[in-house]
Every structure is written in structure tokens, then in C-alpha cells.
Amino acid sequence: MTYYRLAPAVVARILGLALVLLALVAFLATIVVAFTHGSIDIVIGIVLVGAVVIAGGAWWLRGKAWVVRCDEQGYAVRLVRGAGVRQAPWTEVRDAVTTTTRGIACLVLRLGNGTTTSIPVGLLAIDREEFVRQMQRHLGEGQKVRPLGL
């Protein structure tokens, strides 16, 4: 089984957004505490819990989260909005093509029933050409196609 994970730049963007949101929540909590004469411990607790959640999210995004999973039977895609068909056996894949969708380089798996799966290669922690080669290999192996010998 092969897993294709998120690119480090994508993880950094997600974590950056999470940190900005935590700062906004801490700011709002500070204002509420100041106006209600509450304890600053509430703000400290919010920041600590938020930091632990963000650290856990960073660990999951870098080590456990995957975008594409391939095995002998087929593929599965997750964490991609608008990917189309999320999983299918290799025997249903008609072909794989590279294209640009809304300015984003994608590998598109076209299925026999006319549906597609679009995988934005910029999300992946692998070189785009290498990803395409590996997907073509998975497709050939999954459909039991052998390369022509010379």
C-alpha cells in the first residue's frame, strides 16, 4: 500500500491559519475577560488548549494524514475538495491524464462510467512527474497490464 501525504508547504499554511485563529480567539477572550473583570486564567487556559490542539493537528497532518492511497485493488482520495469520485478499483479506471483545472495542475483519473477523480499534484509531498509515473505504474499493475518487452 502506498500513501501520498500533504506537502510541507500545505501543512505550514494550514497550521499558520490555525495559529492566526487561535490568536484571534485569545484576543477576543482577553477583551471579554477585561470587560467582565474575570480571571486571566481563562485566557491562559484557552491558549494552552489551543496550542495543544494545534500541536496535535501538526503531528497528524505531517505523519498520519494522507491525500491519496493506492494498493493492488484500487485507489482512495481524501482531504481534496471537489476531487470527484473518492475511490475506485483500478479495473474501472479508463486512463490517467495530466491537466490544469482552474489554474491548478492535476492528475485526472477517468473512469469507464464517465466520472473522474481529480488529484491536485501541488498538494502532495512528492515531485509531480514522479507521482504521475507511480500512478501509471499502479494503474498498469492494477489492470494487470505488462509493459512491452524489447
DSSP file (Angstrom, degrees, kcal/mol; ACC not computed):
  #  RESIDUE AA STRUCTURE BP1 BP2  ACC     N-H-->O    O-->H-N    N-H-->O    O-->H-N    TCO  KAPPA ALPHA  PHI   PSI    X-CA   Y-CA   Z-CA
    1    1 A M              0   0    0      0, 0.0     2,-0.4     0, 0.0    70,-0.2   0.000 360.0 360.0 360.0 134.9    0.0    0.0    0.0
    2    2 A T  E     -A   70   0A   0     68,-3.1    68,-2.8     2,-0.0     2,-0.4  -0.942 360.0-162.3-115.9 131.6    1.3    3.4   -1.0
    3    3 A Y  E     -A   69   0A   0     -2,-0.4     2,-0.6    66,-0.2    66,-0.2  -0.931   5.3-158.1-112.6 135.8    0.3    6.6    0.8
    4    4 A Y  E     -A   68   0A   0     64,-3.0    63,-3.3    -2,-0.4    64,-1.5  -0.967  21.4-160.9-112.8 118.8    0.9   10.1   -0.7
    5    5 A R        -     0   0    0     -2,-0.6   120,-2.3    61,-0.3    61,-0.2  -0.358  26.4 -76.4 -98.5 173.3    0.9   12.7    2.1
    6    6 A L  B     -D  124   0B   0     59,-0.5   118,-0.3    55,-0.5    -1,-0.1  -0.384  50.2-107.6 -68.6 143.7    0.4   16.5    2.2
    7    7 A A    >>  -     0   0    0    116,-2.7     4,-2.1     1,-0.1     3,-0.6  -0.422  26.7-118.5 -66.7 145.5    3.2   18.8    1.0
    8    8 A P  H 3> S+     0   0    0      0, 0.0     4,-2.6     0, 0.0     5,-0.2   0.847 114.0  57.0 -55.8 -35.4    5.1   20.6    3.8
    9    9 A A  H 3> S+     0   0    0      2,-0.2     4,-1.9     1,-0.2     5,-0.1   0.878 106.9  48.5 -64.9 -36.6    4.0   24.0    2.4
   10   10 A V  H <> S+     0   0    0     -3,-0.6     4,-2.3     2,-0.2    -1,-0.2   0.911 111.2  49.7 -68.5 -42.8    0.4   23.0    2.6
   11   11 A V  H  X S+     0   0    0     -4,-2.1     4,-2.7     1,-0.2     5,-0.2   0.918 109.8  51.9 -60.6 -43.5    0.8   21.8    6.2
   12   12 A A  H  X S+     0   0    0     -4,-2.6     4,-2.5     1,-0.2    -1,-0.2   0.893 109.2  50.0 -62.0 -40.2    2.5   25.1    7.0
   13   13 A R  H  X S+     0   0    0     -4,-1.9     4,-2.2     2,-0.2    -1,-0.2   0.917 112.0  47.4 -64.1 -43.1   -0.4   27.1    5.5
   14   14 A I  H  X S+     0   0    0     -4,-2.3     4,-2.1     2,-0.2    -2,-0.2   0.932 114.7  45.7 -64.1 -45.6   -3.0   25.1    7.5
   15   15 A L  H  X S+     0   0    0     -4,-2.7     4,-2.4     2,-0.2    -2,-0.2   0.870 110.2  54.6 -67.3 -35.8   -1.0   25.5   10.7
   16   16 A G  H  X S+     0   0    0     -4,-2.5     4,-2.1    -5,-0.2    -1,-0.2   0.918 108.9  48.1 -61.5 -43.4   -0.5   29.2   10.1
   17   17 A L  H  X S+     0   0    0     -4,-2.2     4,-2.4     1,-0.2    -2,-0.2   0.901 110.3  52.3 -63.0 -41.0   -4.2   29.7    9.7
   18   18 A A  H  X S+     0   0    0     -4,-2.1     4,-2.3     1,-0.2    -2,-0.2   0.896 109.1  49.7 -63.1 -39.8   -4.8   27.7   12.9
   19   19 A L  H  X S+     0   0    0     -4,-2.4     4,-2.3     2,-0.2    -1,-0.2   0.895 109.9  50.5 -66.3 -39.7   -2.3   29.9   14.8
   20   20 A V  H  X S+     0   0    0     -4,-2.1     4,-2.2     2,-0.2    -2,-0.2   0.917 111.2  49.0 -63.6 -42.4   -4.0   33.1   13.5
   21   21 A L  H  X S+     0   0    0     -4,-2.4     4,-2.5     2,-0.2    -2,-0.2   0.899 110.2  51.1 -64.2 -39.8   -7.4   31.8   14.6
   22   22 A L  H  X S+     0   0    0     -4,-2.3     4,-2.6     2,-0.2    -2,-0.2   0.910 109.6  50.2 -63.0 -41.4   -6.0   30.9   18.0
   23   23 A A  H  X S+     0   0    0     -4,-2.3     4,-2.4     2,-0.2    -2,-0.2   0.900 110.7  49.8 -63.3 -39.9   -4.6   34.5   18.3
   24   24 A L  H  X S+     0   0    0     -4,-2.2     4,-2.6     2,-0.2    -2,-0.2   0.924 111.8  47.4 -64.4 -44.5   -8.0   35.9   17.3
   25   25 A V  H  X S+     0   0    0     -4,-2.5     4,-2.7     2,-0.2    -2,-0.2   0.909 112.4  49.9 -63.1 -42.0   -9.8   33.7   19.9
   26   26 A A  H  X S+     0   0    0     -4,-2.6     4,-2.3     2,-0.2    -1,-0.2   0.895 110.8  50.2 -63.9 -39.6   -7.2   34.7   22.6
   27   27 A F  H  X S+     0   0    0     -4,-2.4     4,-2.0     2,-0.2    -2,-0.2   0.937 112.8  45.3 -63.1 -47.3   -7.7   38.4   21.7
   28   28 A L  H  X S+     0   0    0     -4,-2.6     4,-2.5     1,-0.2    -2,-0.2   0.898 112.6  51.3 -64.6 -39.8  -11.5   38.1   22.0
   29   29 A A  H  X S+     0   0    0     -4,-2.7     4,-2.8     1,-0.2    -1,-0.2   0.891 108.2  53.0 -63.7 -38.2  -11.2   36.1   25.2
   30   30 A T  H  X S+     0   0    0     -4,-2.3     4,-2.4     2,-0.2    -2,-0.2   0.906 109.3  48.4 -63.0 -41.7   -9.0   38.8   26.6
   31   31 A I  H  X S+     0   0    0     -4,-2.0     4,-2.4     2,-0.2     5,-0.2   0.932 112.6  48.1 -63.7 -45.8  -11.5   41.5   25.8
   32   32 A V  H  X S+     0   0    0     -4,-2.5     4,-2.0     1,-0.2     6,-0.2   0.931 113.2  47.9 -61.1 -45.4  -14.3   39.5   27.4
   33   33 A V  H  X>S+     0   0    0     -4,-2.8     5,-2.0     1,-0.2     4,-0.8   0.895 111.5  51.1 -62.3 -40.6  -12.2   38.9   30.5
   34   34 A A  H  <5S+     0   0    0     -4,-2.4     3,-0.4     1,-0.2    -1,-0.2   0.915 113.6  43.3 -64.8 -42.6  -11.3   42.6   30.7
   35   35 A F  H  <5S+     0   0    0     -4,-2.4    -1,-0.2     1,-0.2    -2,-0.2   0.787 119.6  41.9 -75.7 -26.6  -14.9   43.8   30.5
   36   36 A T  H  <5S-     0   0    0     -4,-2.0    -1,-0.2    -5,-0.2    -2,-0.2   0.436 105.4-125.1 -98.3   0.6  -16.3   41.2   32.8
   37   37 A H  T  <5 +     0   0    0     -4,-0.8    -3,-0.2    -3,-0.4    -4,-0.1   0.866  57.8 155.8  57.9  37.4  -13.4   41.5   35.3
   38   38 A G      < -     0   0    0     -5,-2.0     2,-0.3    -6,-0.2    -1,-0.1  -0.110  48.5 -74.5 -83.0-173.6  -12.8   37.8   35.0
   39   39 A S    >>  -     0   0    0      1,-0.1     3,-1.3    -3,-0.1     4,-0.5  -0.638  24.5-138.8 -87.2 139.1   -9.7   35.8   35.6
   40   40 A I  H 3> S+     0   0    0     -2,-0.3     4,-2.3     1,-0.3     3,-0.3   0.668  97.1  81.0 -67.1 -16.5   -6.8   35.9   33.1
   41   41 A D  H 3> S+     0   0    0      1,-0.2     4,-2.6     2,-0.2    -1,-0.3   0.803  84.0  60.5 -60.2 -28.9   -6.5   32.2   33.8
   42   42 A I  H <> S+     0   0    0     -3,-1.3     4,-2.3     2,-0.2    -1,-0.2   0.935 106.5  44.6 -63.5 -46.1   -9.4   31.7   31.4
   43   43 A V  H  X S+     0   0    0     -4,-0.5     4,-2.5    -3,-0.3    -2,-0.2   0.919 113.2  50.5 -64.8 -43.5   -7.3   33.2   28.6
   44   44 A I  H  X S+     0   0    0     -4,-2.3     4,-2.6     1,-0.2    -2,-0.2   0.911 110.8  49.8 -61.8 -41.7   -4.2   31.3   29.5
   45   45 A G  H  X S+     0   0    0     -4,-2.6     4,-2.7     2,-0.2     5,-0.3   0.909 110.0  50.2 -62.5 -42.8   -6.3   28.0   29.5
   46   46 A I  H  X S+     0   0    0     -4,-2.3     4,-2.6     1,-0.2    -2,-0.2   0.924 112.5  47.1 -61.6 -44.3   -7.7   28.8   26.1
   47   47 A V  H  X S+     0   0    0     -4,-2.5     4,-2.5     2,-0.2    -2,-0.2   0.916 113.4  47.9 -65.3 -42.9   -4.3   29.5   24.7
   48   48 A L  H  X S+     0   0    0     -4,-2.6     4,-2.2     2,-0.2    -2,-0.2   0.933 113.9  45.8 -64.6 -45.7   -2.8   26.3   26.2
   49   49 A V  H  X S+     0   0    0     -4,-2.7     4,-2.5     1,-0.2    -2,-0.2   0.924 114.0  50.0 -62.8 -43.3   -5.6   24.1   25.0
   50   50 A G  H  X S+     0   0    0     -4,-2.6     4,-2.6    -5,-0.3    -2,-0.2   0.897 109.7  50.7 -61.3 -40.9   -5.4   25.7   21.5
   51   51 A A  H  X S+     0   0    0     -4,-2.5     4,-2.5     2,-0.2    -1,-0.2   0.896 110.8  48.5 -65.4 -39.5   -1.7   25.2   21.4
   52   52 A V  H  X S+     0   0    0     -4,-2.2     4,-2.5     2,-0.2    -2,-0.2   0.912 112.1  49.2 -66.0 -41.8   -2.1   21.5   22.3
   53   53 A V  H  X S+     0   0    0     -4,-2.5     4,-2.5     2,-0.2    -2,-0.2   0.919 112.6  47.5 -63.4 -42.9   -4.8   21.1   19.7
   54   54 A I  H  X S+     0   0    0     -4,-2.6     4,-2.6     2,-0.2    -2,-0.2   0.906 111.4  50.6 -66.0 -41.1   -2.6   22.8   17.0
   55   55 A A  H  X S+     0   0    0     -4,-2.5     4,-2.3     2,-0.2    -2,-0.2   0.913 112.0  47.7 -62.7 -42.0    0.4   20.6   18.0
   56   56 A G  H  X S+     0   0    0     -4,-2.5     4,-2.4     2,-0.2    -2,-0.2   0.902 111.6  50.4 -64.1 -40.6   -1.7   17.5   17.7
   57   57 A G  H  X S+     0   0    0     -4,-2.5     4,-3.0     2,-0.2    -2,-0.2   0.892 109.2  51.4 -63.5 -39.7   -3.0   18.7   14.4
   58   58 A A  H  X S+     0   0    0     -4,-2.6     4,-2.4     2,-0.2     5,-0.3   0.922 110.2  49.1 -62.7 -44.2    0.5   19.3   13.2
   59   59 A W  H  X S+     0   0    0     -4,-2.3     4,-2.3     2,-0.2     5,-0.5   0.927 114.5  45.3 -60.6 -44.9    1.6   15.8   14.2
   60   60 A W  H  X>S+     0   0    0     -4,-2.4     5,-3.1     1,-0.2     4,-2.1   0.930 113.6  48.7 -66.0 -45.5   -1.4   14.3   12.4
   61   61 A L  H  <5S+     0   0    0     -4,-3.0   -55,-0.5     1,-0.2    -1,-0.2   0.891 118.4  39.3 -63.1 -40.1   -1.0   16.4    9.2
   62   62 A R  H  <5S+     0   0    0     -4,-2.4    -1,-0.2    -5,-0.2    -2,-0.2   0.831 131.6  21.0 -79.8 -32.7    2.7   15.6    8.9
   63   63 A G  H  <5S+     0   0    0     -4,-2.3    -3,-0.2    -5,-0.3    -2,-0.2   0.762 132.0  21.0-111.4 -27.2    2.7   12.0    9.9
   64   64 A K  T  <5S+     0   0    0     -4,-2.1    -3,-0.2    -5,-0.5    -4,-0.1   0.742  91.1  94.1-116.9 -33.5   -0.7   10.4    9.6
   65   65 A A      < -     0   0    0     -5,-3.1   -59,-0.5   -59,-0.0     2,-0.3  -0.411  51.4-173.6 -69.1 137.0   -2.9   12.3    7.1
   66   66 A W        -     0   0    0    -61,-0.2   -61,-0.3     1,-0.1     3,-0.1  -0.949  24.1-164.5-129.9 154.0   -2.8   11.1    3.5
   67   67 A V  S    S+     0   0    0    -63,-3.3    11,-2.4     1,-0.4     2,-0.4   0.807  81.3  22.2-100.7 -44.7   -4.3   12.5    0.3
   68   68 A V  E     -AB   4  77A   0    -64,-1.5   -64,-3.0     9,-0.2     2,-0.4  -0.987  61.9-171.4-129.7 136.9   -4.0    9.5   -2.0
   69   69 A R  E     -AB   3  76A   0      7,-2.5     7,-2.0    -2,-0.4     2,-0.4  -0.997   8.3-173.8-126.9 130.1   -3.8    5.8   -1.0
   70   70 A C  E     +AB   2  75A   0    -68,-2.8   -68,-3.1    -2,-0.4     2,-0.2  -0.964  10.7 158.6-124.9 140.8   -3.0    3.1   -3.6
   71   71 A D        -     0   0    0      3,-2.5    71,-0.1    -2,-0.4    -2,-0.0  -0.775  58.6 -78.0-140.3-169.9   -3.0   -0.6   -3.3
   72   72 A E  S    S+     0   0    0     -2,-0.2    18,-0.1     1,-0.2     3,-0.1   0.824 126.5  44.5 -64.5 -31.1   -3.3   -3.6   -5.7
   73   73 A Q  S    S-     0   0    0      1,-0.2    17,-2.5    16,-0.1    18,-0.5   0.854 121.8 -61.3 -85.0 -36.0   -7.1   -3.3   -5.9
   74   74 A G  E     - C   0  89A   0     15,-0.3    -3,-2.5    16,-0.1     2,-0.3  -0.922  51.7 -78.2-179.6-158.3   -7.6    0.5   -6.3
   75   75 A Y  E     -BC  70  88A   0     13,-2.3    13,-1.6    -2,-0.3     2,-0.3  -0.879  20.7-159.4-132.9 162.3   -7.1    4.0   -5.0
   76   76 A A  E     -BC  69  87A   0     -7,-2.0    -7,-2.5    -2,-0.3     2,-0.4  -0.992   6.5-161.3-142.0 144.1   -8.7    6.3   -2.5
   77   77 A V  E     +B   68   0A   0      9,-3.1     2,-0.3    -2,-0.3    -9,-0.2  -0.980  16.5 161.7-126.9 137.2   -8.6   10.1   -2.3
   78   78 A R        +     0   0    0    -11,-2.4     3,-0.1    -2,-0.4    -2,-0.0  -0.943  53.6  42.4-146.4 170.0   -9.4   12.3    0.8
   79   79 A L  S    S+     0   0    0     -2,-0.3     2,-0.5     1,-0.2    -1,-0.1   0.623  86.4 112.4  66.6  15.8   -8.7   15.8    2.0
   80   80 A V    >   -     0   0    0    -13,-0.1     3,-1.1    -3,-0.0     2,-0.3  -0.959  61.5-143.8-121.9 114.7   -9.4   17.2   -1.5
   81   81 A R  T 3  S+     0   0    0     -2,-0.5    -3,-0.0     1,-0.2     0, 0.0  -0.583  86.7  11.6 -73.1 134.0  -12.5   19.3   -2.0
   82   82 A G  T 3  S+     0   0    0     -2,-0.3    -1,-0.2     2,-0.1    36,-0.1   0.773  79.3 141.6  72.9  27.5  -14.1   18.6   -5.4
   83   83 A A    <   -     0   0    0     -3,-1.1    35,-2.9     1,-0.3     2,-0.5   0.744  48.6-145.9 -71.4 -22.1  -12.0   15.5   -6.2
   84   84 A G  B    S+E  117   0C   0     33,-0.2     2,-0.3    31,-0.0    -1,-0.3  -0.815  71.4  28.4  92.6-131.6  -14.9   13.8   -7.8
   85   85 A V  S    S-     0   0    0     31,-2.5     3,-0.1    -2,-0.5    33,-0.0  -0.525  70.7-158.0 -67.9 123.7  -15.0   10.0   -7.3
   86   86 A R        +     0   0    0     -2,-0.3    -9,-3.1     1,-0.2     2,-0.3   0.753  68.2   5.5 -80.8 -25.8  -13.2    9.4   -4.0
   87   87 A Q  E     +C   76   0A   0    -11,-0.3   -11,-0.2     2,-0.0    -1,-0.2  -0.989  62.5 159.7-157.3 150.6  -12.3    5.8   -4.5
   88   88 A A  E     -C   75   0A   0    -13,-1.6   -13,-2.3    -2,-0.3     2,-0.1  -0.972  40.7 -99.6-164.0 153.9  -12.4    3.2   -7.3
   89   89 A P  E >   -C   74   0A   0      0, 0.0     3,-1.7     0, 0.0     4,-0.5  -0.490  36.5-116.9 -75.0 153.2  -10.8   -0.1   -8.3
   90   90 A W  G >  S+     0   0    0    -17,-2.5     3,-1.3     1,-0.3   -16,-0.1   0.812 111.9  67.9 -60.4 -29.3   -8.1    0.1  -10.9
   91   91 A T  G 3  S+     0   0    0    -18,-0.5    -1,-0.3     1,-0.3   -17,-0.1   0.723  98.1  52.2 -66.2 -19.0  -10.2   -2.1  -13.2
   92   92 A E  G <  S+     0   0    0     -3,-1.7    20,-2.7    19,-0.1     2,-0.5   0.585  86.0 100.2 -89.8 -10.7  -12.7    0.8  -13.5
   93   93 A V  E <   -F  111   0C   0     -3,-1.3    18,-0.3    -4,-0.5     3,-0.1  -0.655  49.0-173.8 -81.6 121.5  -10.0    3.4  -14.5
   94   94 A R  E     -     0   0C   0     16,-3.1     2,-0.3    -2,-0.5    17,-0.2   0.920  63.4 -32.6 -78.6 -47.8  -10.0    4.0  -18.2
   95   95 A D  E     -F  110   0C   0     15,-1.4    15,-2.8     2,-0.0     2,-0.4  -0.980  50.4-122.0-163.9 170.5   -6.9    6.2  -18.3
   96   96 A A  E     +F  109   0C   0     -2,-0.3     2,-0.3    13,-0.2    13,-0.2  -0.989  30.7 175.8-124.5 129.8   -4.9    8.8  -16.4
   97   97 A V  E     -F  108   0C   0     11,-2.6    11,-3.6    -2,-0.4     2,-0.4  -0.951  26.0-129.4-132.5 151.9   -4.2   12.3  -17.8
   98   98 A T  E     +F  107   0C   0     -2,-0.3     2,-0.3     9,-0.2     9,-0.2  -0.829  40.6 150.1 -98.8 142.1   -2.5   15.4  -16.6
   99   99 A T  E     -F  106   0C   0      7,-2.5     7,-3.3    -2,-0.4     2,-0.5  -0.928  45.2-107.4-155.4 175.0   -4.3   18.7  -17.0
  100  100 A T  E     -F  105   0C   0     -2,-0.3     2,-0.6     5,-0.2     5,-0.2  -0.978  28.5-170.1-116.4 122.2   -4.8   22.1  -15.4
  101  101 A T  E >  S-F  104   0C   0      3,-2.9     3,-1.6    -2,-0.5    -2,-0.0  -0.956  75.3 -20.7-115.3 117.3   -8.1   22.7  -13.6
  102  102 A R  T 3  S-     0   0    0     -2,-0.6    -1,-0.2     1,-0.3     3,-0.1   0.864 129.7 -50.3  52.2  40.0   -8.7   26.3  -12.6
  103  103 A G  T 3  S+     0   0    0      1,-0.2     2,-0.5    -3,-0.1    -1,-0.3   0.546 116.2 115.3  80.5   8.1   -5.0   27.0  -12.8
  104  104 A I  E <   -F  101   0C   0     -3,-1.6    -3,-2.9    17,-0.0     2,-0.3  -0.945  68.7-122.6-116.1 127.1   -4.0   24.0  -10.7
  105  105 A A  E     +F  100   0C   0     -2,-0.5    16,-1.4    -5,-0.2    17,-0.6  -0.497  42.4 176.5 -67.9 128.9   -2.0   21.1  -12.1
  106  106 A C  E     -FG  99 120C   0     -7,-3.3    -7,-2.5    -2,-0.3     2,-0.5  -0.947  35.6-136.3-135.2 152.4   -3.9   17.9  -11.6
  107  107 A L  E     -FG  98 119C   0     12,-2.4    12,-2.6    -2,-0.3     2,-0.6  -0.960  29.7-158.5-100.8 125.5   -3.8   14.2  -12.4
  108  108 A V  E     -FG  97 118C   0    -11,-3.6   -11,-2.6    -2,-0.5     2,-0.7  -0.932   8.2-157.9-112.9 121.9   -7.2   13.1  -13.6
  109  109 A L  E     -FG  96 117C   0      8,-2.8     8,-1.8    -2,-0.6     2,-0.5  -0.881  13.8-154.3 -95.8 116.1   -8.2    9.5  -13.4
  110  110 A R  E     -FG  95 116C   0    -15,-2.8   -16,-3.1    -2,-0.7   -15,-1.4  -0.811   9.0-149.8 -97.1 126.8  -11.1    8.9  -15.9
  111  111 A L  E >   -F   93   0C   0      4,-2.9     3,-1.7    -2,-0.5   -18,-0.2  -0.529  24.2-111.8 -95.0 160.9  -13.3    6.1  -15.1
  112  112 A G  T 3  S+     0   0    0    -20,-2.7   -19,-0.1     1,-0.3    -1,-0.1   0.738 113.6  59.7 -63.0 -25.4  -15.3    3.9  -17.5
  113  113 A N  T 3  S-     0   0    0    -21,-0.2    -1,-0.3     2,-0.1     3,-0.1   0.337 122.2-100.3 -88.5   8.8  -18.6    5.2  -16.4
  114  114 A G  S <  S+     0   0    0     -3,-1.7    -2,-0.1     1,-0.3     2,-0.1   0.352  86.1 118.5  93.2  -6.5  -17.7    8.8  -17.5
  115  115 A T        -     0   0    0     -5,-0.0    -4,-2.9   -31,-0.0    -1,-0.3  -0.433  46.3-153.0 -88.0 168.5  -16.9   10.1  -14.0
  116  116 A T  E     - G   0 110C   0     -6,-0.2   -31,-2.5    -2,-0.1     2,-0.4  -0.914  16.2-143.5-138.2 163.2  -13.4   11.4  -12.9
  117  117 A T  E     -EG  84 109C   0     -8,-1.8    -8,-2.8    -2,-0.3     2,-0.5  -0.995  19.6-159.3-125.2 122.8  -11.1   11.8   -9.9
  118  118 A S  E     - G   0 108C   0    -35,-2.9   -10,-0.2    -2,-0.4    -2,-0.0  -0.905   6.2-171.5-106.4 127.2   -9.0   14.9   -9.9
  119  119 A I  E     - G   0 107C   0    -12,-2.6   -12,-2.4    -2,-0.5     2,-0.6  -0.946  19.0-141.0-119.5 109.3   -5.9   15.0   -7.8
  120  120 A P  E >   - G   0 106C   0      0, 0.0     3,-1.5     0, 0.0     4,-0.3  -0.582  11.0-157.0 -69.5 113.7   -4.1   18.4   -7.4
  121  121 A V  G >  S+     0   0    0    -16,-1.4     3,-1.2    -2,-0.6     5,-0.3   0.709  84.8  70.8 -70.5 -19.3   -0.4   17.3   -7.5
  122  122 A G  G 3  S+     0   0    0    -17,-0.6    -1,-0.3     1,-0.2  -112,-0.2   0.692  90.8  61.5 -68.8 -18.1    0.7   20.5   -5.7
  123  123 A L  G <  S+     0   0    0     -3,-1.5  -116,-2.7  -117,-0.1    -1,-0.2   0.661  90.9  89.8 -77.2 -15.9   -0.9   19.2   -2.5
  124  124 A L  B <  S-D    6   0B   0     -3,-1.2     2,-1.1    -4,-0.3  -118,-0.2  -0.558  76.7-132.4 -95.5 147.7    1.4   16.2   -2.4
  125  125 A A  S    S+     0   0    0   -120,-2.3     2,-0.3    -2,-0.2  -120,-0.1  -0.344  83.5  80.0 -88.1  52.7    4.8   15.7   -0.8
  126  126 A I  S    S-     0   0    0     -2,-1.1    -2,-0.1    -5,-0.3  -119,-0.1  -0.981  93.1 -88.9-153.9 150.1    6.2   14.2   -4.0
  127  127 A D     >  -     0   0    0     -2,-0.3     4,-2.5     1,-0.1     5,-0.2  -0.375  38.6-127.0 -60.4 138.2    7.5   15.5   -7.3
  128  128 A R  H  > S+     0   0    0      1,-0.2     4,-2.2     2,-0.2     5,-0.2   0.890 107.2  47.8 -61.0 -42.2    4.7   15.8   -9.8
  129  129 A E  H  > S+     0   0    0      1,-0.2     4,-2.4     2,-0.2    -1,-0.2   0.896 112.4  50.0 -66.4 -38.5    6.3   13.8  -12.5
  130  130 A E  H  > S+     0   0    0      2,-0.2     4,-2.6     1,-0.2    -2,-0.2   0.899 109.3  51.9 -65.3 -39.9    7.3   11.1  -10.1
  131  131 A F  H  X S+     0   0    0     -4,-2.5     4,-2.6     2,-0.2    -2,-0.2   0.926 109.8  48.9 -61.1 -44.7    3.7   11.0   -8.8
  132  132 A V  H  X S+     0   0    0     -4,-2.2     4,-2.4     2,-0.2    -2,-0.2   0.922 111.8  49.4 -62.5 -43.7    2.4   10.6  -12.3
  133  133 A R  H  X S+     0   0    0     -4,-2.4     4,-2.2     1,-0.2    -2,-0.2   0.929 112.5  47.4 -60.8 -44.6    4.9    7.8  -13.1
  134  134 A Q  H  X S+     0   0    0     -4,-2.6     4,-2.7     1,-0.2    -2,-0.2   0.898 111.6  50.2 -65.4 -39.5    4.0    5.9   -9.9
  135  135 A M  H  X S+     0   0    0     -4,-2.6     4,-2.7     2,-0.2    -1,-0.2   0.899 109.9  50.7 -66.1 -38.8    0.2    6.3  -10.5
  136  136 A Q  H  X S+     0   0    0     -4,-2.4     4,-2.6     2,-0.2    -1,-0.2   0.892 111.0  49.6 -63.9 -38.0    0.7    4.9  -14.1
  137  137 A R  H  X S+     0   0    0     -4,-2.2     4,-2.8     2,-0.2     5,-0.2   0.935 111.4  48.2 -64.6 -45.9    2.6    2.0  -12.6
  138  138 A H  H  X S+     0   0    0     -4,-2.7     4,-2.8     1,-0.2    -2,-0.2   0.917 112.4  50.1 -58.8 -43.1   -0.2    1.4  -10.0
  139  139 A L  H  X S+     0   0    0     -4,-2.7     4,-1.9     2,-0.2    -2,-0.2   0.930 111.8  47.0 -62.7 -45.9   -2.7    1.6  -12.8
  140  140 A G  H  <>S+     0   0    0     -4,-2.6     5,-3.5     1,-0.2    -2,-0.2   0.915 115.6  45.0 -62.1 -43.9   -0.8   -0.9  -15.0
  141  141 A E  H ><5S+     0   0    0     -4,-2.8     3,-0.8     3,-0.2    -2,-0.2   0.883 112.6  51.7 -67.2 -38.1   -0.3   -3.3  -12.1
  142  142 A G  H 3<5S+     0   0    0     -4,-2.8    -1,-0.2     1,-0.2    -2,-0.2   0.807 114.6  42.1 -69.5 -29.4   -3.9   -3.0  -11.0
  143  143 A Q  T 3<5S-     0   0    0     -4,-1.9    -1,-0.2    -5,-0.2    -2,-0.2   0.336 113.6-118.8 -97.3   6.7   -5.2   -3.7  -14.5
  144  144 A K  T < 5 +     0   0    0     -3,-0.8     2,-0.5     1,-0.2    -3,-0.2   0.847  59.7 154.7  60.1  37.3   -2.6   -6.5  -15.0
  145  145 A V      < -     0   0    0     -5,-3.5    -1,-0.2    -6,-0.2    -2,-0.1  -0.832  28.1-157.3 -96.7 131.6   -1.0   -4.7  -17.9
  146  146 A R        -     0   0    0     -2,-0.5     3,-0.1    -3,-0.1    -5,-0.0  -0.874  22.5-109.7-108.5 141.6    2.6   -5.5  -18.6
  147  147 A P        -     0   0    0      0, 0.0     2,-0.2     0, 0.0    -1,-0.0  -0.333  42.1 -97.8 -65.4 150.8    5.0   -3.2  -20.4
  148  148 A L        -     0   0    0      1,-0.1     2,-0.2     2,-0.0     0, 0.0  -0.498  37.6-133.6 -69.7 133.8    6.1   -4.4  -23.9
  149  149 A G              0   0    0     -2,-0.2    -1,-0.1     1,-0.1    -3,-0.0  -0.617 360.0 360.0 -86.4 148.1    9.5   -6.1  -23.9
  150  150 A L              0   0    0     -2,-0.2    -1,-0.1     0, 0.0    -2,-0.0   0.429 360.0 360.0-100.7 360.0   12.1   -5.2  -26.5
